[in-house]
Amino acid sequence: MNLHDMQIAQESVDDCLGCHQALTLPPENPEIATDGHTIYHKEIHCVACHDAAGLAAKPIDDQDQWMAFRTTIIESLGRPNEAPYTSHDLQRQIDCKRCHFADNPWEISEIVTRTQP
């Protein structure tokens, strides 16, 4: 199934687990823990890490869920608006520094121990 077929077959990125559940459960699985799929990331939506468009990743206000965010301009107001967004530009490779950087606003560790499978 190519990516186009996947997008037609699945109604949303929430359906990522329809094919990729083995990559996330159980989170203690050492084979996947090195790839970022750990118990510490169970509230992070797939798109927050696997977006390839360079969208910001952060928590949704008043929720434990993290998501990718897109900034658009509200023409009637003439100002930017940032909102959670389900990216369609996805990749396997991730960059932990999107969230784990020095002085990040969430006070999460800058240090990430990760090995490539």
Buried (B, 14 or more C-beta within 10 A) or exposed (E): EEEEEBEEEBEEBEEBEEEEEEBBEEEEBEEBBBBBBBEEBEEBBBBBBBBEEEBBBBBBEEEEEBBBBBEEEEEEEEEEEEEBBBBEEBEEEBEBEBBBEEEBEEEEEEEEEEEEE
